[in-house]
Amino acid sequence: MAAGVVVTTVPGAGHNVMFDDPSAFTAAIATGTLPGDRRGSADRQP
C-alpha cells in the first residue's frame, strides 16, 4: 500500500480510504495499490 494511505473499517459501511497527502493518492492510483480497487486485478470478482 502506498505511503500516506490509511484504511479504516466502519461497521456497516465497509472500508474507508483516507489520504493524509494528496501525492499518496496519486501514487496509489499510478501503482494500482489503492485499497479495495480491483480494476484490472486478476482476482477481480463479478
PDB file with one MODEL, atoms N, CA, C and O in Angstrom:
MODEL        1
ATOM      1  N   MET A   1       0.848  -1.177   0.000  1.00  0.00           N
ATOM      2  CA  MET A   1       0.000   0.000   0.000  1.00  0.00           C
ATOM      3  C   MET A   1       0.892   1.239   0.000  1.00  0.00           C
ATOM      4  O   MET A   1       1.960   1.260   0.613  1.00  0.00           O
ATOM      5  N   ALA A   2       0.439   2.238  -0.683  1.00  0.00           N
ATOM      6  CA  ALA A   2       1.229   3.463  -0.806  1.00  0.00           C
ATOM      7  C   ALA A   2       1.392   4.157   0.539  1.00  0.00           C
ATOM      8  O   ALA A   2       0.504   4.107   1.391  1.00  0.00           O
ATOM      9  N   ALA A   3       2.521   4.796   0.714  1.00  0.00           N
ATOM     10  CA  ALA A   3       2.757   5.576   1.934  1.00  0.00           C
ATOM     11  C   ALA A   3       1.756   6.711   2.006  1.00  0.00           C
ATOM     12  O   ALA A   3       1.395   7.299   0.986  1.00  0.00           O
ATOM     13  N   GLY A   4       1.313   7.016   3.206  1.00  0.00           N
ATOM     14  CA  GLY A   4       0.367   8.112   3.375  1.00  0.00           C
ATOM     15  C   GLY A   4      -1.082   7.697   3.217  1.00  0.00           C
ATOM     16  O   GLY A   4      -1.978   8.541   3.219  1.00  0.00           O
ATOM     17  N   VAL A   5      -1.320   6.381   3.078  1.00  0.00           N
ATOM     18  CA  VAL A   5      -2.676   5.869   2.915  1.00  0.00           C
ATOM     19  C   VAL A   5      -3.105   5.197   4.209  1.00  0.00           C
ATOM     20  O   VAL A   5      -2.354   4.412   4.788  1.00  0.00           O
ATOM     21  N   VAL A   6      -4.305   5.505   4.655  1.00  0.00           N
ATOM     22  CA  VAL A   6      -4.850   4.900   5.866  1.00  0.00           C
ATOM     23  C   VAL A   6      -6.186   4.273   5.501  1.00  0.00           C
ATOM     24  O   VAL A   6      -7.034   4.922   4.888  1.00  0.00           O
ATOM     25  N   VAL A   7      -6.378   2.998   5.880  1.00  0.00           N
ATOM     26  CA  VAL A   7      -7.647   2.323   5.627  1.00  0.00           C
ATOM     27  C   VAL A   7      -8.301   2.039   6.963  1.00  0.00           C
ATOM     28  O   VAL A   7      -7.686   1.439   7.845  1.00  0.00           O
ATOM     29  N   THR A   8      -9.534   2.463   7.118  1.00  0.00           N
ATOM     30  CA  THR A   8     -10.278   2.173   8.340  1.00  0.00           C
ATOM     31  C   THR A   8     -11.522   1.382   7.968  1.00  0.00           C
ATOM     32  O   THR A   8     -12.040   1.508   6.858  1.00  0.00           O
ATOM     33  N   THR A   9     -11.996   0.568   8.901  1.00  0.00           N
ATOM     34  CA  THR A   9     -13.219  -0.191   8.680  1.00  0.00           C
ATOM     35  C   THR A   9     -14.276   0.324   9.629  1.00  0.00           C
ATOM     36  O   THR A   9     -14.069   0.374  10.842  1.00  0.00           O
ATOM     37  N   VAL A  10     -15.397   0.702   9.077  1.00  0.00           N
ATOM     38  CA  VAL A  10     -16.516   1.205   9.868  1.00  0.00           C
ATOM     39  C   VAL A  10     -17.643   0.184   9.764  1.00  0.00           C
ATOM     40  O   VAL A  10     -18.080  -0.132   8.657  1.00  0.00           O
ATOM     41  N   PRO A  11     -18.126  -0.342  10.897  1.00  0.00           N
ATOM     42  CA  PRO A  11     -19.200  -1.339  10.847  1.00  0.00           C
ATOM     43  C   PRO A  11     -20.379  -0.852  10.011  1.00  0.00           C
ATOM     44  O   PRO A  11     -20.898   0.245  10.220  1.00  0.00           O
ATOM     45  N   GLY A  12     -20.786  -1.687   9.065  1.00  0.00           N
ATOM     46  CA  GLY A  12     -21.923  -1.347   8.222  1.00  0.00           C
ATOM     47  C   GLY A  12     -21.592  -0.442   7.050  1.00  0.00           C
ATOM     48  O   GLY A  12     -22.436  -0.216   6.182  1.00  0.00           O
ATOM     49  N   ALA A  13     -20.385   0.074   7.017  1.00  0.00           N
ATOM     50  CA  ALA A  13     -20.025   0.996   5.938  1.00  0.00           C
ATOM     51  C   ALA A  13     -18.884   0.468   5.076  1.00  0.00           C
ATOM     52  O   ALA A  13     -18.590   1.039   4.026  1.00  0.00           O
ATOM     53  N   GLY A  14     -18.243  -0.604   5.502  1.00  0.00           N
ATOM     54  CA  GLY A  14     -17.135  -1.147   4.728  1.00  0.00           C
ATOM     55  C   GLY A  14     -15.856  -0.378   4.974  1.00  0.00           C
ATOM     56  O   GLY A  14     -15.638   0.170   6.054  1.00  0.00           O
ATOM     57  N   HIS A  15     -15.011  -0.346   3.955  1.00  0.00           N
ATOM     58  CA  HIS A  15     -13.703   0.286   4.088  1.00  0.00           C
ATOM     59  C   HIS A  15     -13.747   1.739   3.645  1.00  0.00           C
ATOM     60  O   HIS A  15     -14.379   2.085   2.647  1.00  0.00           O
ATOM     61  N   ASN A  16     -13.078   2.559   4.391  1.00  0.00           N
ATOM     62  CA  ASN A  16     -12.922   3.968   4.034  1.00  0.00           C
ATOM     63  C   ASN A  16     -11.437   4.215   3.831  1.00  0.00           C
ATOM     64  O   ASN A  16     -10.624   3.901   4.700  1.00  0.00           O
ATOM     65  N   VAL A  17     -11.090   4.767   2.700  1.00  0.00           N
ATOM     66  CA  VAL A  17      -9.693   5.031   2.390  1.00  0.00           C
ATOM     67  C   VAL A  17      -9.446   6.522   2.531  1.00  0.00           C
ATOM     68  O   VAL A  17     -10.143   7.339   1.930  1.00  0.00           O
ATOM     69  N   MET A  18      -8.442   6.868   3.335  1.00  0.00           N
ATOM     70  CA  MET A  18      -8.109   8.271   3.552  1.00  0.00           C
ATOM     71  C   MET A  18      -6.656   8.504   3.169  1.00  0.00           C
ATOM     72  O   MET A  18      -5.808   7.624   3.325  1.00  0.00           O
ATOM     73  N   PHE A  19      -6.386   9.684   2.674  1.00  0.00           N
ATOM     74  CA  PHE A  19      -5.033  10.047   2.286  1.00  0.00           C
ATOM     75  C   PHE A  19      -4.631  11.293   3.048  1.00  0.00           C
ATOM     76  O   PHE A  19      -5.314  12.316   2.996  1.00  0.00           O
ATOM     77  N   ASP A  20      -3.506  11.198   3.764  1.00  0.00           N
ATOM     78  CA  ASP A  20      -3.043  12.367   4.502  1.00  0.00           C
ATOM     79  C   ASP A  20      -2.132  13.242   3.647  1.00  0.00           C
ATOM     80  O   ASP A  20      -1.626  14.266   4.104  1.00  0.00           O
ATOM     81  N   ASP A  21      -1.933  12.824   2.403  1.00  0.00           N
ATOM     82  CA  ASP A  21      -1.062  13.556   1.492  1.00  0.00           C
ATOM     83  C   ASP A  21      -1.607  13.356   0.078  1.00  0.00           C
ATOM     84  O   ASP A  21      -1.704  12.217  -0.379  1.00  0.00           O
ATOM     85  N   PRO A  22      -1.962  14.420  -0.617  1.00  0.00           N
ATOM     86  CA  PRO A  22      -2.506  14.260  -1.973  1.00  0.00           C
ATOM     87  C   PRO A  22      -1.608  13.450  -2.899  1.00  0.00           C
ATOM     88  O   PRO A  22      -2.105  12.748  -3.779  1.00  0.00           O
ATOM     89  N   SER A  23      -0.308  13.534  -2.717  1.00  0.00           N
ATOM     90  CA  SER A  23       0.590  12.770  -3.579  1.00  0.00           C
ATOM     91  C   SER A  23       0.469  11.275  -3.309  1.00  0.00           C
ATOM     92  O   SER A  23       0.772  10.465  -4.185  1.00  0.00           O
ATOM     93  N   ALA A  24       0.029  10.900  -2.104  1.00  0.00           N
ATOM     94  CA  ALA A  24      -0.176   9.485  -1.798  1.00  0.00           C
ATOM     95  C   ALA A  24      -1.328   8.930  -2.630  1.00  0.00           C
ATOM     96  O   ALA A  24      -1.281   7.788  -3.087  1.00  0.00           O
ATOM     97  N   PHE A  25      -2.366   9.748  -2.824  1.00  0.00           N
ATOM     98  CA  PHE A  25      -3.491   9.325  -3.658  1.00  0.00           C
ATOM     99  C   PHE A  25      -3.021   9.122  -5.090  1.00  0.00           C
ATOM    100  O   PHE A  25      -3.342   8.111  -5.716  1.00  0.00           O
ATOM    101  N   THR A  26      -2.266  10.077  -5.607  1.00  0.00           N
ATOM    102  CA  THR A  26      -1.750   9.982  -6.969  1.00  0.00           C
ATOM    103  C   THR A  26      -0.884   8.741  -7.124  1.00  0.00           C
ATOM    104  O   THR A  26      -0.984   8.029  -8.123  1.00  0.00           O
ATOM    105  N   ALA A  27      -0.033   8.481  -6.136  1.00  0.00           N
ATOM    106  CA  ALA A  27       0.847   7.314  -6.195  1.00  0.00           C
ATOM    107  C   ALA A  27       0.051   6.015  -6.148  1.00  0.00           C
ATOM    108  O   ALA A  27       0.372   5.066  -6.862  1.00  0.00           O
ATOM    109  N   ALA A  28      -0.987   5.966  -5.313  1.00  0.00           N
ATOM    110  CA  ALA A  28      -1.803   4.756  -5.200  1.00  0.00           C
ATOM    111  C   ALA A  28      -2.515   4.456  -6.511  1.00  0.00           C
ATOM    112  O   ALA A  28      -2.610   3.297  -6.915  1.00  0.00           O
ATOM    113  N   ILE A  29      -3.012   5.484  -7.172  1.00  0.00           N
ATOM    114  CA  ILE A  29      -3.667   5.293  -8.464  1.00  0.00           C
ATOM    115  C   ILE A  29      -2.647   4.831  -9.505  1.00  0.00           C
ATOM    116  O   ILE A  29      -2.907   3.896 -10.262  1.00  0.00           O
ATOM    117  N   ALA A  30      -1.503   5.481  -9.539  1.00  0.00           N
ATOM    118  CA  ALA A  30      -0.483   5.179 -10.544  1.00  0.00           C
ATOM    119  C   ALA A  30       0.074   3.769 -10.402  1.00  0.00           C
ATOM    120  O   ALA A  30       0.396   3.122 -11.398  1.00  0.00           O
ATOM    121  N   THR A  31       0.188   3.295  -9.168  1.00  0.00           N
ATOM    122  CA  THR A  31       0.787   1.985  -8.932  1.00  0.00           C
ATOM    123  C   THR A  31      -0.242   0.880  -8.779  1.00  0.00           C
ATOM    124  O   THR A  31       0.117  -0.292  -8.661  1.00  0.00           O
ATOM    125  N   GLY A  32      -1.525   1.245  -8.779  1.00  0.00           N
ATOM    126  CA  GLY A  32      -2.569   0.236  -8.633  1.00  0.00           C
ATOM    127  C   GLY A  32      -2.681  -0.308  -7.227  1.00  0.00           C
ATOM    128  O   GLY A  32      -3.162  -1.424  -7.032  1.00  0.00           O
ATOM    129  N   THR A  33      -2.241   0.466  -6.238  1.00  0.00           N
ATOM    130  CA  THR A  33      -2.265  -0.009  -4.856  1.00  0.00           C
ATOM    131  C   THR A  33      -3.362   0.641  -4.033  1.00  0.00           C
ATOM    132  O   THR A  33      -3.304   0.630  -2.804  1.00  0.00           O
ATOM    133  N   LEU A  34      -4.358   1.206  -4.694  1.00  0.00           N
ATOM    134  CA  LEU A  34      -5.468   1.800  -3.966  1.00  0.00           C
ATOM    135  C   LEU A  34      -6.249   0.673  -3.298  1.00  0.00           C
ATOM    136  O   LEU A  34      -6.764  -0.203  -3.992  1.00  0.00           O
ATOM    137  N   PRO A  35      -6.349   0.672  -1.974  1.00  0.00           N
ATOM    138  CA  PRO A  35      -7.040  -0.409  -1.270  1.00  0.00           C
ATOM    139  C   PRO A  35      -8.478  -0.560  -1.747  1.00  0.00           C
ATOM    140  O   PRO A  35      -9.222   0.417  -1.841  1.00  0.00           O
ATOM    141  N   GLY A  36      -8.857  -1.798  -2.047  1.00  0.00           N
ATOM    142  CA  GLY A  36     -10.217  -2.067  -2.476  1.00  0.00           C
ATOM    143  C   GLY A  36     -10.465  -1.836  -3.951  1.00  0.00           C
ATOM    144  O   GLY A  36     -11.545  -2.149  -4.453  1.00  0.00           O
ATOM    145  N   ASP A  37      -9.489  -1.297  -4.651  1.00  0.00           N
ATOM    146  CA  ASP A  37      -9.643  -1.037  -6.082  1.00  0.00           C
ATOM    147  C   ASP A  37      -9.189  -2.276  -6.834  1.00  0.00           C
ATOM    148  O   ASP A  37      -7.996  -2.576  -6.874  1.00  0.00           O
ATOM    149  N   ARG A  38     -10.122  -2.991  -7.425  1.00  0.00           N
ATOM    150  CA  ARG A  38      -9.789  -4.237  -8.100  1.00  0.00           C
ATOM    151  C   ARG A  38      -9.796  -4.097  -9.617  1.00  0.00           C
ATOM    152  O   ARG A  38      -9.761  -5.101 -10.327  1.00  0.00           O
ATOM    153  N   ARG A  39      -9.842  -2.873 -10.122  1.00  0.00           N
ATOM    154  CA  ARG A  39      -9.829  -2.699 -11.573  1.00  0.00           C
ATOM    155  C   ARG A  39      -8.562  -3.305 -12.154  1.00  0.00           C
ATOM    156  O   ARG A  39      -7.450  -2.951 -11.761  1.00  0.00           O
ATOM    157  N   GLY A  40      -8.742  -4.215 -13.085  1.00  0.00           N
ATOM    158  CA  GLY A  40      -7.594  -4.819 -13.740  1.00  0.00           C
ATOM    159  C   GLY A  40      -6.941  -5.920 -12.930  1.00  0.00           C
ATOM    160  O   GLY A  40      -5.939  -6.489 -13.364  1.00  0.00           O
ATOM    161  N   SER A  41      -7.478  -6.231 -11.776  1.00  0.00           N
ATOM    162  CA  SER A  41      -6.882  -7.254 -10.928  1.00  0.00           C
ATOM    163  C   SER A  41      -7.251  -8.648 -11.428  1.00  0.00           C
ATOM    164  O   SER A  41      -8.372  -8.875 -11.884  1.00  0.00           O
ATOM    165  N   ALA A  42      -6.307  -9.574 -11.341  1.00  0.00           N
ATOM    166  CA  ALA A  42      -6.551 -10.947 -11.774  1.00  0.00           C
ATOM    167  C   ALA A  42      -7.599 -11.629 -10.902  1.00  0.00           C
ATOM    168  O   ALA A  42      -8.273 -12.555 -11.353  1.00  0.00           O
ATOM    169  N   ASP A  43      -7.739 -11.184  -9.671  1.00  0.00           N
ATOM    170  CA  ASP A  43      -8.705 -11.810  -8.760  1.00  0.00           C
ATOM    171  C   ASP A  43      -9.994 -10.999  -8.662  1.00  0.00           C
ATOM    172  O   ASP A  43     -10.721 -11.088  -7.672  1.00  0.00           O
ATOM    173  N   ARG A  44     -10.262 -10.228  -9.673  1.00  0.00           N
ATOM    174  CA  ARG A  44     -11.466  -9.383  -9.678  1.00  0.00           C
ATOM    175  C   ARG A  44     -12.727 -10.239  -9.555  1.00  0.00           C
ATOM    176  O   ARG A  44     -12.862 -11.270 -10.213  1.00  0.00           O
ATOM    177  N   GLN A  45     -13.618  -9.804  -8.724  1.00  0.00           N
ATOM    178  CA  GLN A  45     -14.876 -10.513  -8.513  1.00  0.00           C
ATOM    179  C   GLN A  45     -15.968  -9.875  -9.358  1.00  0.00           C
ATOM    180  O   GLN A  45     -15.962  -8.661  -9.564  1.00  0.00           O
ATOM    181  N   PRO A  46     -16.913 -10.688  -9.854  1.00  0.00           N
ATOM    182  CA  PRO A  46     -18.000 -10.119 -10.670  1.00  0.00           C
ATOM    183  C   PRO A  46     -18.915  -9.237  -9.851  1.00  0.00           C
ATOM    184  O   PRO A  46     -19.877  -8.682 -10.383  1.00  0.00           O
TER     185      PRO A  46
ENDMDL
END
